[in-house]
Amino acid sequence: MLKKIECFIQPFKLDAVKDALIDAGVEGITISDVKGFGKQRGFIKGEIPNKEVKFLPKIKLEIVVDEEIVEAVTRTIVRLAQTGEFGSGKIFIIPVEDAIRIRTQESGISAIL
């Protein structure tokens, strides 16, 4: 079965995470520049929070892999994206019913390899 890994990380962690994921056998990654907030409402350590919310820059990675490597991929992301501070990010693992490569019409795992 295919799984989609969506994760949100700090922008300065992207290069290390990307390089390690490629080394781990990930065949494709889509990234987006996004903004968001979590439990800390966008305030960083030392700032005094108020009623407003601050959107902080993040990188969203979308990766579809065979479920056999999901654990290795998520461990790699956690190891390299962790900062020890609020806002290090989140990982979501979502089942993928199917994938189809438009050019060749291949489906399933062969569509992502």
Backbone hydrogen bonds, N-H to C=O, Kabsch-Sander energy under -0.5 kcal/mol:
donor,donor_aa,acceptor,acceptor_aa,energy
2,L,96,V,-0.7
3,K,65,V,-2.8
4,K,94,I,-3.5
5,I,3,K,-0.5
5,I,63,I,-3.7
6,E,4,K,-0.6
6,E,92,F,-2.7
7,C,5,I,-0.5
7,C,61,L,-2.3
8,F,90,K,-2.5
9,I,59,I,-2.5
10,Q,88,S,-0.6
13,K,10,Q,-1.9
14,L,11,P,-1.4
17,V,13,K,-2.1
18,K,14,L,-3.2
19,D,15,D,-2.4
20,A,16,A,-2.0
21,L,17,V,-2.4
22,I,18,K,-2.2
23,D,19,D,-2.0
24,A,20,A,-1.6
25,G,22,I,-1.5
26,V,21,L,-2.5
30,T,62,E,-2.2
32,S,60,K,-1.9
34,V,32,S,-0.6
34,V,58,K,-2.4
36,G,56,L,-2.1
41,R,38,G,-2.5
43,F,40,Q,-1.7
47,E,44,I,-2.4
54,K,41,R,-2.3
55,F,53,V,-0.5
56,L,36,G,-3.0
56,L,54,K,-0.5
58,K,34,V,-3.0
59,I,9,I,-2.6
60,K,32,S,-2.9
61,L,7,C,-2.9
61,L,59,I,-0.6
62,E,30,T,-2.6
63,I,5,I,-2.2
65,V,3,K,-2.6
65,V,63,I,-0.5
67,E,1,M,-2.5
69,I,66,D,-2.1
70,V,67,E,-0.9
73,V,69,I,-2.5
74,T,70,V,-2.9
75,R,71,E,-2.4
76,T,72,A,-2.0
77,I,73,V,-2.3
78,V,74,T,-2.7
79,R,75,R,-2.6
80,L,76,T,-2.1
81,A,77,I,-2.7
82,Q,78,V,-1.6
88,S,85,E,-1.0
90,K,8,F,-1.2
92,F,6,E,-3.2
94,I,4,K,-2.9
94,I,92,F,-0.5
96,V,2,L,-2.3
97,E,95,P,-0.5
101,R,106,E,-2.7
102,I,100,I,-0.7
105,Q,101,R,-2.5
108,G,99,A,-1.7
110,S,107,S,-0.8
111,A,108,G,-1.4
112,I,109,I,-1.4
113,L,109,I,-0.9
